[in-house]
Amino acid sequence: MLPQDIIWRITERLTELQALCEESIAQLHPKKNQDLISSIEECERLCRTQLNVMNRIAKRY
């Protein structure tokens, strides 16, 4: 497997996880589930950070 393939696979999974976070937040009640929403938003930010890391390394390959 080539580095580009691995980068692509990881990037795809992170993108899917980010979309799942966004969809999950949209389905929750903003007041009743604020603590859960906050946690999911943090996970989504971490996904964005990881995607940024993968995009930077993708430029090398």
The first five atom37 places (N, CA, C, CB, O) and aatype in JSON, in Angstrom:
{
  "aatype": [12, 10, 14, 5, 3, 9, 9, 17, 1, 9, 16, 6, 1, 10, 16, 6, 10, 5, 0, 10, 4, 6, 6, 15, 9, 0, 5, 10, 8, 14, 11, 11, 2, 5, 3, 10, 9, 15, 15, 9, 6, 6, 4, 6, 1, 10, 4, 1, 16, 5, 10, 2, 19, 12, 2, 1, 9, 0, 11, 1, 18],
  "atom_mask": [
    [1, 1, 1, 1, 1],
    [1, 1, 1, 1, 1],
    [1, 1, 1, 1, 1],
    [1, 1, 1, 1, 1],
    [1, 1, 1, 1, 1],
    [1, 1, 1, 1, 1],
    [1, 1, 1, 1, 1],
    [1, 1, 1, 1, 1],
    [1, 1, 1, 1, 1],
    [1, 1, 1, 1, 1],
    [1, 1, 1, 1, 1],
    [1, 1, 1, 1, 1],
    [1, 1, 1, 1, 1],
    [1, 1, 1, 1, 1],
    [1, 1, 1, 1, 1],
    [1, 1, 1, 1, 1],
    [1, 1, 1, 1, 1],
    [1, 1, 1, 1, 1],
    [1, 1, 1, 1, 1],
    [1, 1, 1, 1, 1],
    [1, 1, 1, 1, 1],
    [1, 1, 1, 1, 1],
    [1, 1, 1, 1, 1],
    [1, 1, 1, 1, 1],
    [1, 1, 1, 1, 1],
    [1, 1, 1, 1, 1],
    [1, 1, 1, 1, 1],
    [1, 1, 1, 1, 1],
    [1, 1, 1, 1, 1],
    [1, 1, 1, 1, 1],
    [1, 1, 1, 1, 1],
    [1, 1, 1, 1, 1],
    [1, 1, 1, 1, 1],
    [1, 1, 1, 1, 1],
    [1, 1, 1, 1, 1],
    [1, 1, 1, 1, 1],
    [1, 1, 1, 1, 1],
    [1, 1, 1, 1, 1],
    [1, 1, 1, 1, 1],
    [1, 1, 1, 1, 1],
    [1, 1, 1, 1, 1],
    [1, 1, 1, 1, 1],
    [1, 1, 1, 1, 1],
    [1, 1, 1, 1, 1],
    [1, 1, 1, 1, 1],
    [1, 1, 1, 1, 1],
    [1, 1, 1, 1, 1],
    [1, 1, 1, 1, 1],
    [1, 1, 1, 1, 1],
    [1, 1, 1, 1, 1],
    [1, 1, 1, 1, 1],
    [1, 1, 1, 1, 1],
    [1, 1, 1, 1, 1],
    [1, 1, 1, 1, 1],
    [1, 1, 1, 1, 1],
    [1, 1, 1, 1, 1],
    [1, 1, 1, 1, 1],
    [1, 1, 1, 1, 1],
    [1, 1, 1, 1, 1],
    [1, 1, 1, 1, 1],
    [1, 1, 1, 1, 1]
  ],
  "atom_positions": [
    [[0.84, -1.17, 0.0], [0.0, 0.0, 0.0], [0.9, 1.25, 0.0], [-0.97, -0.01, 1.23], [1.91, 1.31, 0.7]],
    [[0.52, 2.19, -0.78], [1.29, 3.42, -0.91], [0.9, 4.43, 0.18], [1.09, 4.04, -2.3], [-0.22, 4.38, 0.69]],
    [[1.82, 5.34, 0.52], [1.48, 6.37, 1.51], [0.24, 7.17, 1.13], [2.65, 7.31, 1.69], [-0.57, 7.51, 2.0]],
    [[0.08, 7.46, -0.16], [-1.1, 8.22, -0.6], [-2.39, 7.47, -0.29], [-1.01, 8.51, -2.12], [-3.4, 8.08, 0.09]],
    [[-2.35, 6.14, -0.44], [-3.53, 5.32, -0.15], [-3.89, 5.38, 1.33], [-3.29, 3.87, -0.58], [-5.06, 5.49, 1.7]],
    [[-2.89, 5.29, 2.17], [-3.11, 5.34, 3.61], [-3.65, 6.71, 4.02], [-1.81, 5.03, 4.39], [-4.6, 6.81, 4.79]],
    [[-3.05, 7.75, 3.5], [-3.5, 9.12, 3.78], [-4.95, 9.28, 3.34], [-2.61, 10.15, 3.07], [-5.76, 9.85, 4.07]],
    [[-5.27, 8.79, 2.17], [-6.64, 8.89, 1.65], [-7.62, 8.16, 2.56], [-6.73, 8.33, 0.22], [-8.68, 8.69, 2.89]],
    [[-7.27, 6.93, 2.98], [-8.15, 6.14, 3.83], [-8.41, 6.83, 5.16], [-7.57, 4.76, 4.07], [-9.55, 6.9, 5.63]],
    [[-7.36, 7.34, 5.77], [-7.51, 8.01, 7.06], [-8.34, 9.28, 6.89], [-6.13, 8.35, 7.67], [-9.22, 9.56, 7.7]],
    [[-8.06, 10.03, 5.85], [-8.81, 11.26, 5.59], [-10.29, 10.97, 5.37], [-8.22, 11.99, 4.36], [-11.15, 11.69, 5.87]],
    [[-10.59, 9.92, 4.63], [-11.99, 9.54, 4.4], [-12.7, 9.21, 5.71], [-12.06, 8.35, 3.45], [-13.82, 9.65, 5.94]],
    [[-12.04, 8.42, 6.56], [-12.66, 8.04, 7.84], [-12.87, 9.24, 8.74], [-11.8, 7.0, 8.56], [-13.9, 9.35, 9.4]],
    [[-11.9, 10.14, 8.76], [-12.05, 11.35, 9.57], [-13.18, 12.23, 9.05], [-10.74, 12.14, 9.59], [-13.92, 12.83, 9.84]],
    [[-13.31, 12.31, 7.74], [-14.39, 13.08, 7.14], [-15.75, 12.47, 7.49], [-14.22, 13.15, 5.61], [-16.7, 13.19, 7.78]],
    [[-15.83, 11.14, 7.47], [-17.07, 10.46, 7.85], [-17.4, 10.72, 9.32], [-16.95, 8.95, 7.59], [-18.56, 10.97, 9.66]],
    [[-16.39, 10.66, 10.18], [-16.61, 10.9, 11.6], [-17.05, 12.34, 11.84], [-15.34, 10.58, 12.39], [-17.93, 12.59, 12.67]],
    [[-16.45, 13.27, 11.14], [-16.84, 14.67, 11.27], [-18.3, 14.86, 10.84], [-15.9, 15.56, 10.42], [-19.05, 15.57, 11.51]],
    [[-18.69, 14.24, 9.75], [-20.09, 14.33, 9.3], [-21.04, 13.7, 10.31], [-20.25, 13.65, 7.92], [-22.12, 14.23, 10.56]],
    [[-20.63, 12.59, 10.9], [-21.45, 11.94, 11.92], [-21.64, 12.86, 13.12], [-20.81, 10.61, 12.36], [-22.74, 12.94, 13.67]],
    [[-20.6, 13.54, 13.53], [-20.7, 14.49, 14.64], [-21.7, 15.59, 14.3], [-19.32, 15.09, 14.96], [-22.56, 15.92, 15.12]],
    [[-21.58, 16.14, 13.12], [-22.48, 17.23, 12.71], [-23.93, 16.75, 12.65], [-22.06, 17.78, 11.34], [-24.83, 17.46, 13.1]],
    [[-24.16, 15.57, 12.09], [-25.51, 15.01, 12.01], [-26.08, 14.74, 13.4], [-25.51, 13.73, 11.17], [-27.26, 14.98, 13.65]],
    [[-25.24, 14.24, 14.27], [-25.7, 13.91, 15.63], [-26.11, 15.17, 16.38], [-24.6, 13.18, 16.4], [-27.13, 15.18, 17.06]],
    [[-25.32, 16.22, 16.25], [-25.65, 17.48, 16.92], [-27.0, 18.0, 16.42], [-24.54, 18.53, 16.68], [-27.8, 18.5, 17.2]],
    [[-27.23, 17.89, 15.12], [-28.48, 18.39, 14.54], [-29.7, 17.66, 15.08], [-28.43, 18.27, 13.02], [-30.81, 18.2, 15.07]],
    [[-29.52, 16.43, 15.54], [-30.64, 15.63, 16.02], [-30.91, 15.79, 17.52], [-30.4, 14.18, 15.7], [-31.88, 15.24, 18.04]],
    [[-30.07, 16.52, 18.2], [-30.21, 16.67, 19.65], [-30.93, 17.97, 20.01], [-28.85, 16.62, 20.32], [-30.87, 18.95, 19.28]],
    [[-31.58, 17.95, 21.14], [-32.27, 19.14, 21.65], [-31.2, 20.09, 22.22], [-33.36, 18.77, 22.74], [-30.4, 19.68, 23.07]],
    [[-31.18, 21.33, 21.75], [-30.12, 22.27, 22.15], [-30.03, 22.53, 23.65], [-30.32, 23.56, 21.44], [-28.93, 22.75, 24.17]],
    [[-31.14, 22.53, 24.36], [-31.13, 22.82, 25.8], [-30.95, 21.55, 26.63], [-32.43, 23.52, 26.2], [-30.13, 21.51, 27.54]],
    [[-31.73, 20.52, 26.31], [-31.71, 19.3, 27.11], [-30.39, 18.53, 26.98], [-32.85, 18.4, 26.71], [-29.96, 17.87, 27.92]],
    [[-29.76, 18.63, 25.82], [-28.56, 17.84, 25.56], [-27.31, 18.7, 25.39], [-28.76, 17.0, 24.32], [-26.39, 18.33, 24.66]],
    [[-27.28, 19.84, 26.06], [-26.16, 20.78, 25.88], [-24.81, 20.16, 26.23], [-26.39, 22.01, 26.72], [-23.82, 20.42, 25.54]],
    [[-24.75, 19.35, 27.28], [-23.48, 18.74, 27.66], [-23.0, 17.75, 26.61], [-23.6, 18.05, 29.01], [-21.81, 17.68, 26.3]],
    [[-23.92, 16.98, 26.07], [-23.57, 16.03, 25.0], [-23.17, 16.77, 23.74], [-24.75, 15.08, 24.71], [-22.2, 16.39, 23.08]],
    [[-23.89, 17.81, 23.4], [-23.56, 18.62, 22.22], [-22.17, 19.21, 22.37], [-24.6, 19.75, 22.02], [-21.39, 19.2, 21.41]],
    [[-21.85, 19.7, 23.54], [-20.54, 20.28, 23.79], [-19.43, 19.24, 23.58], [-20.47, 20.85, 25.23], [-18.4, 19.53, 22.99]],
    [[-19.66, 18.04, 24.07], [-18.68, 16.97, 23.9], [-18.51, 16.58, 22.43], [-19.1, 15.73, 24.72], [-17.39, 16.38, 21.95]],
    [[-19.62, 16.48, 21.73], [-19.57, 16.13, 20.31], [-18.87, 17.24, 19.51], [-20.99, 15.88, 19.75], [-18.12, 16.96, 18.58]],
    [[-19.13, 18.49, 19.88], [-18.47, 19.6, 19.2], [-16.96, 19.55, 19.4], [-19.01, 20.94, 19.7], [-16.2, 19.87, 18.49]],
    [[-16.54, 19.15, 20.59], [-15.1, 19.0, 20.83], [-14.52, 17.88, 19.98], [-14.82, 18.73, 22.32], [-13.42, 18.01, 19.43]],
    [[-15.24, 16.78, 19.86], [-14.79, 15.68, 18.99], [-14.7, 16.15, 17.54], [-15.75, 14.47, 19.1], [-13.77, 15.78, 16.82]],
    [[-15.66, 16.95, 17.12], [-15.65, 17.47, 15.76], [-14.44, 18.39, 15.53], [-16.96, 18.23, 15.48], [-13.84, 18.35, 14.46]],
    [[-14.1, 19.2, 16.52], [-12.9, 20.05, 16.42], [-11.64, 19.21, 16.32], [-12.81, 21.01, 17.64], [-10.72, 19.53, 15.56]],
    [[-11.6, 18.12, 17.08], [-10.45, 17.22, 17.01], [-10.35, 16.58, 15.62], [-10.55, 16.13, 18.1], [-9.25, 16.42, 15.09]],
    [[-11.48, 16.23, 15.04], [-11.49, 15.68, 13.68], [-10.91, 16.7, 12.69], [-12.92, 15.29, 13.26], [-10.1, 16.36, 11.83]],
    [[-11.34, 17.96, 12.85], [-10.81, 19.01, 11.96], [-9.3, 19.15, 12.11], [-11.49, 20.36, 12.26], [-8.59, 19.31, 11.12]],
    [[-8.82, 19.08, 13.35], [-7.38, 19.16, 13.59], [-6.66, 18.0, 12.93], [-7.08, 19.18, 15.09], [-5.63, 18.19, 12.28]],
    [[-7.2, 16.8, 13.08], [-6.59, 15.62, 12.47], [-6.63, 15.71, 10.95], [-7.3, 14.35, 12.94], [-5.67, 15.31, 10.29]],
    [[-7.72, 16.22, 10.4], [-7.8, 16.4, 8.95], [-6.76, 17.4, 8.47], [-9.21, 16.86, 8.54], [-6.15, 17.22, 7.42]],
    [[-6.56, 18.46, 9.23], [-5.53, 19.43, 8.87], [-4.14, 18.79, 8.86], [-5.56, 20.63, 9.84], [-3.33, 19.07, 7.98]],
    [[-3.88, 17.95, 9.85], [-2.59, 17.24, 9.9], [-2.43, 16.35, 8.67], [-2.47, 16.39, 11.2], [-1.38, 16.35, 8.03]],
    [[-3.48, 15.61, 8.34], [-3.4, 14.71, 7.18], [-3.26, 15.5, 5.88], [-4.65, 13.81, 7.12], [-2.55, 15.07, 4.97]],
    [[-3.93, 16.64, 5.78], [-3.79, 17.45, 4.57], [-2.38, 18.01, 4.42], [-4.81, 18.59, 4.58], [-1.86, 18.11, 3.31]],
    [[-1.78, 18.37, 5.55], [-0.39, 18.86, 5.48], [0.56, 17.76, 5.02], [0.07, 19.39, 6.86], [1.41, 18.0, 4.17]],
    [[0.4, 16.57, 5.57], [1.31, 15.48, 5.19], [1.03, 15.02, 3.77], [1.17, 14.3, 6.16], [1.93, 14.54, 3.09]],
    [[-0.22, 15.16, 3.31], [-0.56, 14.76, 1.95], [0.21, 15.6, 0.93], [-2.07, 14.89, 1.71], [0.5, 15.13, -0.18]],
    [[0.53, 16.81, 1.28], [1.29, 17.69, 0.37], [2.7, 17.14, 0.14], [1.36, 19.13, 0.94], [3.3, 17.41, -0.89]],
    [[3.22, 16.38, 1.09], [4.56, 15.8, 0.94], [4.55, 14.55, 0.06], [5.13, 15.44, 2.31], [5.57, 14.18, -0.52]],
    [[3.38, 13.92, -0.04], [3.28, 12.69, -0.83], [2.41, 12.94, -2.02], [2.73, 11.53, 0.01], [2.19, 12.04, -2.83]]
  ]
}
